[in-house]
Amino acid sequence: METIDAYLARKHQELKLLNGCLRRPHALPMPRTVGEVIRQKFQLAAALKAEHALNDWTATETAWADADDHRAGPFAFAYDYQRADLEVRGPSFYAAGNDIADTLYTISGMAAIAALLLATRPVLGEADLLMLPGSYGETQELVEAHARHLHPLALTRDLADALAQRSSKARLLLLDSSTTAARFEAVLRCRRPALDLLIFDTTCFANGSGRIRRVLAWARRSRVPVVMVRSHTKLDSLGAEYGRLGSVAFVDWTHVPEALAALPEQTRNAVRLLGGAALPAHFPPYVGTRDYRALTARRMAAILRNSRRARYRFAAALRGLTAELDYAHGLYVTLASRTPLDETTARQAAAAMSDDLRRDGLPIRHAGSFGFDFAATEWFHDATTDCYSVRVAVPDLPTAMWDELTDAIAGWWRAHQGRSAAA
């Protein structure tokens, strides 16, 4: 268990890391409450972004002002018109040892996966896209509406047999952590996957996660080429939501089959044509240092520890009122209602619960993301069951405070079953 004093000391180190990136650092007293941590962190992130805009005013969209490289902390950028040829030099967001051959940065995680999926058409043509039940809903929408050369196949039963089947078409596996932990682990137990490419969405795993290493090791043993896509907005900015940023990372691309050799260049071309290149101002300047990696690892350990506690407490206190508690990423849980919810009523319930508990002084907000220093609630749609629920994203909070908030969420949810969510 982490005490409030230990928590505040750790958070002070995070704030000092952000503050140290300013040309004129602020006076930075030790925070006394979680509210002060949140306020100071977002204020420092805003100050960093404002300072970057003032100091890098020559970084125009058309690059007319000068020919010099521009910087954001350890990152250096070179580009011409509209960043269509954006070149980024700097540390990898991923932990060392992942053998990344080439990384393309985009304006968001969805821009990254959209460019990659569309680039597979000139490279591979028609292909089967294998997906686990519960894969990220917007990725499924993207495939169905705009990547019609990919034929989605849901892996429901006998995962090992389905992955081992061969086809006359190329076979791609899209693996993300929005599925259950059991299904994710079942993939890694398959010894002979017949796959031409693994597309691994790492967004919901820490950038130094052991799960990432395990997936890459599995693919390496199976001789399956890997491309990792990621949104860096979620877990890579110490919870400060520094800016919208995504990437496509080609792993150990030197020995891929000839049919895939052109995929990086075609992906780069898709980023250019879609106007999806990253903004230099969205690269957190505090990334890449030893302190950053250590603090990120401690944040994620606290969130995952809190997630395990939440699963046990909700399972005991909300029998019959939970949807899914054991996602592969461990970043959020979902609550079910006795009366069916739609998007509107689920959103209303999430907002009402957050508003009520926040008025009681608890660190919770209605927000559509995760990885914060506060709990975040939002509506959630399960594409597998077509059911709506309320998502509770687990925060980085001291243990006792999170247990108190977990009990308050369970109590509110039980008390409001059968009532109008907005009442």
VOPA-351832 format. One line per field, with one value per residue (C-alpha): residue in three letters; y negated, x, z. Coordinates in pm, whole numbers, padded with zeros to 5 digits, always signed. Layout:
// VOPA-351832
type (ALA|...)
north (Y|...)
east (X|...)
up (Z|...)
// end
This chain:
// VOPA-351832
type (MET|GLU|THR|ILE|ASP|ALA|TYR|LEU|ALA|ARG|LYS|HIS|GLN|GLU|LEU|LYS|LEU|LEU|ASN|GLY|CYS|LEU|ARG|ARG|PRO|HIS|ALA|LEU|PRO|MET|PRO|ARG|THR|VAL|GLY|GLU|VAL|ILE|ARG|GLN|LYS|PHE|GLN|LEU|ALA|ALA|ALA|LEU|LYS|ALA|GLU|HIS|ALA|LEU|ASN|ASP|TRP|THR|ALA|THR|GLU|THR|ALA|TRP|ALA|ASP|ALA|ASP|ASP|HIS|ARG|ALA|GLY|PRO|PHE|ALA|PHE|ALA|TYR|ASP|TYR|GLN|ARG|ALA|ASP|LEU|GLU|VAL|ARG|GLY|PRO|SER|PHE|TYR|ALA|ALA|GLY|ASN|ASP|ILE|ALA|ASP|THR|LEU|TYR|THR|ILE|SER|GLY|MET|ALA|ALA|ILE|ALA|ALA|LEU|LEU|LEU|ALA|THR|ARG|PRO|VAL|LEU|GLY|GLU|ALA|ASP|LEU|LEU|MET|LEU|PRO|GLY|SER|TYR|GLY|GLU|THR|GLN|GLU|LEU|VAL|GLU|ALA|HIS|ALA|ARG|HIS|LEU|HIS|PRO|LEU|ALA|LEU|THR|ARG|ASP|LEU|ALA|ASP|ALA|LEU|ALA|GLN|ARG|SER|SER|LYS|ALA|ARG|LEU|LEU|LEU|LEU|ASP|SER|SER|THR|THR|ALA|ALA|ARG|PHE|GLU|ALA|VAL|LEU|ARG|CYS|ARG|ARG|PRO|ALA|LEU|ASP|LEU|LEU|ILE|PHE|ASP|THR|THR|CYS|PHE|ALA|ASN|GLY|SER|GLY|ARG|ILE|ARG|ARG|VAL|LEU|ALA|TRP|ALA|ARG|ARG|SER|ARG|VAL|PRO|VAL|VAL|MET|VAL|ARG|SER|HIS|THR|LYS|LEU|ASP|SER|LEU|GLY|ALA|GLU|TYR|GLY|ARG|LEU|GLY|SER|VAL|ALA|PHE|VAL|ASP|TRP|THR|HIS|VAL|PRO|GLU|ALA|LEU|ALA|ALA|LEU|PRO|GLU|GLN|THR|ARG|ASN|ALA|VAL|ARG|LEU|LEU|GLY|GLY|ALA|ALA|LEU|PRO|ALA|HIS|PHE|PRO|PRO|TYR|VAL|GLY|THR|ARG|ASP|TYR|ARG|ALA|LEU|THR|ALA|ARG|ARG|MET|ALA|ALA|ILE|LEU|ARG|ASN|SER|ARG|ARG|ALA|ARG|TYR|ARG|PHE|ALA|ALA|ALA|LEU|ARG|GLY|LEU|THR|ALA|GLU|LEU|ASP|TYR|ALA|HIS|GLY|LEU|TYR|VAL|THR|LEU|ALA|SER|ARG|THR|PRO|LEU|ASP|GLU|THR|THR|ALA|ARG|GLN|ALA|ALA|ALA|ALA|MET|SER|ASP|ASP|LEU|ARG|ARG|ASP|GLY|LEU|PRO|ILE|ARG|HIS|ALA|GLY|SER|PHE|GLY|PHE|ASP|PHE|ALA|ALA|THR|GLU|TRP|PHE|HIS|ASP|ALA|THR|THR|ASP|CYS|TYR|SER|VAL|ARG|VAL|ALA|VAL|PRO|ASP|LEU|PRO|THR|ALA|MET|TRP|ASP|GLU|LEU|THR|ASP|ALA|ILE|ALA|GLY|TRP|TRP|ARG|ALA|HIS|GLN|GLY|ARG|SER|ALA|ALA|ALA)
north (+00000|-00353|-00614|-00966|-01104|-00865|-00945|-01323|-01284|-01079|-01332|-01611|-01432|-01423|-01794|-01870|-01681|-01895|-02213|-02142|-02157|-02525|-02787|-02975|-02715|-02806|-02796|-02449|-02375|-02022|-01954|-01896|-01734|-01532|-01838|-02041|-01767|-01772|-02152|-02199|-01926|-02069|-02424|-02318|-02134|-02449|-02661|-02424|-02438|-02818|-02851|-02623|-02834|-03158|-03028|-02825|-03082|-03017|-02661|-02763|-02520|-02598|-02619|-02958|-03130|-02944|-02618|-02532|-02223|-02283|-02117|-02004|-01882|-01587|-01577|-01752|-01806|-01882|-01925|-02116|-02203|-02094|-01848|-01597|-01489|-01524|-01378|-01322|-01252|-01168|-00896|-00621|-00630|-00254|-00095|+00003|+00344|+00354|+00349|+00073|+00015|-00286|-00507|-00738|-00994|-01105|-01352|-01082|-00710|-00673|-00856|-00604|-00294|-00447|-00518|-00169|+00014|-00187|-00126|+00250|+00227|+00137|+00372|+00682|+00628|+00825|+00972|+01129|+00925|+01142|+00964|+01073|+01005|+00671|+00511|+00131|+00019|-00273|-00047|+00188|-00107|-00220|+00123|+00166|-00182|-00265|+00040|+00259|+00456|+00608|+00879|+00882|+01225|+01247|+01502|+01647|+02015|+02238|+01950|+02174|+02354|+02030|+01866|+02173|+02196|+02105|+01910|+01807|+01444|+01262|+01302|+01013|+01026|+00707|+00745|+00484|+00483|+00388|+00757|+00966|+01085|+01448|+01398|+01200|+01475|+01740|+01575|+01596|+01968|+02038|+02205|+02207|+01901|+01878|+01501|+01264|+00961|+00873|+00525|+00463|+00169|+00093|-00217|-00077|+00080|-00115|-00196|+00034|+00305|+00667|+00754|+00571|+00768|+01095|+01021|+00929|+01243|+01455|+01298|+01342|+01713|+01749|+01547|+01303|+00941|+00680|+00323|+00143|-00144|-00369|-00678|-00866|-01091|-00830|-00692|-00861|-01213|-01143|-01196|-01557|-01500|-01704|-01683|-01454|-01223|-00876|-00654|-00356|-00157|+00114|+00376|+00550|+00485|+00601|+00963|+00927|+01104|+00911|+00864|+00643|+00448|+00149|+00116|-00159|-00375|-00320|-00407|-00725|-00807|-00746|-00981|-01248|-01207|-01197|-01505|-01307|-01414|-01493|-01843|-01907|-02104|-01783|-01598|-01610|-01760|-01550|-01211|-00981|-01056|-00798|-00989|-00994|-00619|-00547|-00777|-00640|-00285|-00378|-00552|-00247|-00012|-00217|-00221|+00155|+00220|+00004|+00183|+00523|+00387|+00239|+00568|+00755|+00488|+00439|+00815|+00849|+00532|+00524|+00880|+00881|+00514|+00540|+00587|+00667|+00636|+00812|+00639|+00722|+00368|+00345|-00029|-00037|+00167|+00146|+00137|+00285|+00168|+00366|+00166|+00156|-00152|-00330|-00582|-00875|-00712|-00563|-00905|-01061|-00797|-00848|-01225|-01207|-00967|-01179|-01501|-01357|-01199|-01500|-01720|-01489|-01585|-01269|-01285|-01173|-01342|-01272|-01237|-01023|-00890|-00715|-00720|-01032|-01120|-01111|-00850|-00911|-00789|-00768|-00561|-00244|-00034|+00334|+00414|+00787|+00780|+00448|+00344|+00011|-00028|-00285|-00278|-00363|-00441|-00360|-00651|-00689|-00757|-00650|-00312|-00414|-00701|-00473|-00213|-00487|-00603|-00247|-00189|-00521|-00428|-00089|-00250|-00512|-00255|-00023|-00309|-00442|-00121|-00151|-00532|-00786|-00841|-01216|-01237)
east (+00000|+00117|+00060|-00057|+00284|+00470|+00224|+00269|+00648|+00632|+00401|+00637|+00909|+00679|+00608|+00979|+01049|+00797|+00911|+01275|+01192|+01091|+01351|+01235|+01119|+00846|+00865|+00733|+00617|+00535|+00169|-00056|-00355|-00446|-00628|-00307|-00119|-00371|-00384|-00005|+00055|-00185|-00062|+00299|+00201|+00023|+00329|+00554|+00328|+00306|+00683|+00732|+00495|+00673|+01026|+00964|+00759|+00957|+00819|+00554|+00329|+00500|+00852|+00918|+01084|+01415|+01583|+01697|+01589|+01329|+01327|+01101|+01317|+01522|+01333|+01457|+01237|+01299|+01026|+00910|+00556|+00281|+00519|+00454|+00817|+00843|+01166|+01190|+01514|+01499|+01443|+01189|+00880|+00921|+01166|+01507|+01549|+01239|+01443|+01244|+01375|+01166|+00905|+00654|+00477|+00120|-00132|-00313|-00333|-00625|-00426|-00145|-00357|-00558|-00241|-00104|-00423|-00468|-00103|-00158|-00371|-00096|+00142|-00070|-00397|-00696|-00624|-00795|-00781|-00814|-00944|-01032|-01379|-01380|-01114|-01116|-01450|-01324|-01068|-01350|-01548|-01245|-01197|-01565|-01604|-01268|-01041|-01267|-00974|-00939|-01188|-01244|-01264|-01363|-01165|-01422|-01355|-01051|-00808|-00508|-00676|-00802|-00459|-00290|-00518|-00364|-00523|-00452|-00481|-00248|-00348|-00304|-00369|-00480|-00400|-00500|-00561|-00929|-01013|-01025|-00709|-00807|-00838|-00515|-00326|-00482|-00320|+00024|-00025|-00063|+00261|+00227|+00035|-00001|+00024|+00184|+00179|+00099|-00045|-00005|-00191|+00010|-00188|-00321|+00006|+00282|+00565|+00792|+00532|+00634|+00328|+00485|+00806|+00611|+00416|+00733|+00907|+00606|+00610|+00986|+00964|+00682|+00869|+00582|+00672|+00537|+00416|+00323|+00074|+00017|-00155|+00094|-00177|-00289|-00007|+00310|+00278|+00258|-00118|-00087|-00247|+00034|-00084|-00234|+00034|+00050|+00308|+00367|+00676|+00820|+00996|+01313|+01222|+01550|+01444|+01079|+00945|+00985|+00608|+00618|+00935|+00743|+00505|+00700|+00724|+00358|+00258|+00465|+00288|-00053|+00036|+00126|-00190|-00419|-00255|-00185|+00171|+00248|+00280|+00621|+00453|+00279|+00598|+00639|+00985|+01037|+01031|+01331|+01520|+01593|+01369|+01084|+01098|+01124|+00832|+00618|+00683|+00584|+00267|+00165|+00242|+00014|-00267|-00247|-00233|-00542|-00711|-00665|-00814|-01109|-01185|-01203|-01411|-01656|-01696|-01793|-02003|-02177|-02285|-02482|-02402|-02064|-01998|-01629|-01374|-01071|-00951|-00602|-00480|-00618|-00685|-01061|-01364|-01724|-02045|-02374|-02728|-03039|-03221|-03066|-02858|-02802|-02528|-02728|-02837|-02492|-02333|-02587|-02517|-02140|-02178|-02426|-02209|-01897|-02077|-02226|-01906|-01696|-01926|-01839|-01474|-01361|-01112|-01338|-01444|-01655|-01384|-01347|-00996|-00780|-00442|-00509|-00440|-00819|-01083|-01263|-01609|-01769|-02016|-01885|-02010|-01918|-01920|-01927|-02252|-02387|-02451|-02376|-02226|-02039|-01661|-01458|-01095|-00861|-00643|-00301|-00410|-00282|-00422|-00652|-00801|-00869|-01033|-01258|-01348|-01410|-01654|-01826|-01866|-02013|-02250|-02368|-02415|-02621|-02835|-02919|-03028|-03384|-03378|-03326|-02949|-02996|-03223)
up (+00000|-00078|+00191|+00113|+00216|-00015|-00293|-00259|-00254|-00576|-00737|-00638|-00837|-01142|-01106|-01069|-01393|-01584|-01414|-01498|-01870|-01845|-01931|-01624|-01373|-01128|-00751|-00677|-00322|-00214|-00300|+00000|-00170|-00480|-00610|-00591|-00778|-01063|-01083|-01076|-01333|-01590|-01523|-01581|-01902|-02023|-01938|-02133|-02438|-02420|-02387|-02688|-02898|-02802|-02850|-03167|-03356|-03676|-03695|-03949|-04135|-04465|-04316|-04479|-04185|-04164|-04248|-03898|-03710|-03440|-03101|-02819|-02533|-02666|-02999|-03313|-03618|-03983|-04243|-04546|-04655|-04411|-04238|-04519|-04490|-04112|-03977|-03602|-03418|-03051|-02793|-02842|-02625|-02591|-02352|-02486|-02640|-02859|-03185|-03352|-03704|-03808|-03639|-03808|-03589|-03652|-03516|-03314|-03249|-03490|-03759|-03705|-03746|-04031|-04229|-04165|-04258|-04578|-04668|-04662|-04976|-05228|-05046|-04984|-05169|-05036|-04694|-04395|-04075|-03765|-03455|-03103|-02966|-02790|-03010|-03000|-03142|-03353|-03519|-03615|-03756|-03954|-04113|-04200|-04351|-04511|-04534|-04743|-04883|-04536|-04447|-04071|-03912|-03545|-03345|-03109|-03035|-03072|-03102|-03159|-03450|-03604|-03586|-03735|-04041|-04375|-04657|-05014|-04898|-04663|-04296|-04055|-03681|-03507|-03138|-02883|-02511|-02520|-02518|-02202|-02031|-02096|-02473|-02490|-02310|-02534|-02836|-02678|-02614|-02986|-03097|-03476|-03595|-03972|-03998|-04246|-04016|-03656|-03597|-03224|-03073|-02758|-02655|-02328|-02213|-02043|-02283|-02081|-02024|-01991|-02201|-02495|-02454|-02435|-02753|-02942|-02817|-02927|-03272|-03301|-03215|-03467|-03733|-03772|-03866|-03623|-03656|-03334|-03336|-03038|-02907|-02690|-02547|-02296|-02082|-02207|-02065|-01688|-01700|-01824|-02169|-02320|-02681|-02944|-03077|-03231|-03396|-03622|-03524|-03750|-03538|-03660|-04024|-04181|-04244|-04343|-04653|-04977|-04999|-04687|-04764|-04904|-04607|-04420|-04731|-04821|-04463|-04481|-04807|-04647|-04358|-04614|-04822|-04519|-04367|-04052|-03969|-03606|-03463|-03306|-03027|-02912|-02817|-02435|-02371|-02058|-02237|-02257|-01937|-01670|-01425|-01678|-01731|-01358|-01271|-01555|-01436|-01079|-01203|-01403|-01116|-00890|-01148|-01204|-00830|-00783|-01072|-00906|-00583|-00773|-00947|-00618|-00444|-00731|-00779|-00412|-00375|-00713|-00783|-01107|-01169|-01341|-01712|-01769|-01488|-01634|-01949|-02072|-02007|-01652|-01689|-01645|-01548|-01670|-01467|-01586|-01512|-01425|-01694|-02044|-02120|-02449|-02524|-02385|-02061|-02001|-02049|-01813|-01550|-01578|-01546|-01257|-01058|-01111|-01020|-00701|-00576|-00671|-00462|-00174|-00223|-00405|-00698|-00984|-01307|-01612|-01879|-02189|-02137|-01879|-01707|-01500|-01137|-01087|-01162|-01492|-01589|-01934|-02134|-02294|-02585|-02612|-02984|-02907|-02709|-02848|-02487|-02319|-01974|-01764|-01771|-01461|-01547|-01259|-01140|-00986|-00626|-00285|-00187|+00100|-00099|-00396|-00172|-00030|-00381|-00499|-00213|-00288|-00656|-00563|-00315|-00564|-00840|-00619|-00491|-00837|-01004|-01129|-01120|-01392|-01423|-01448|-01143)
// end
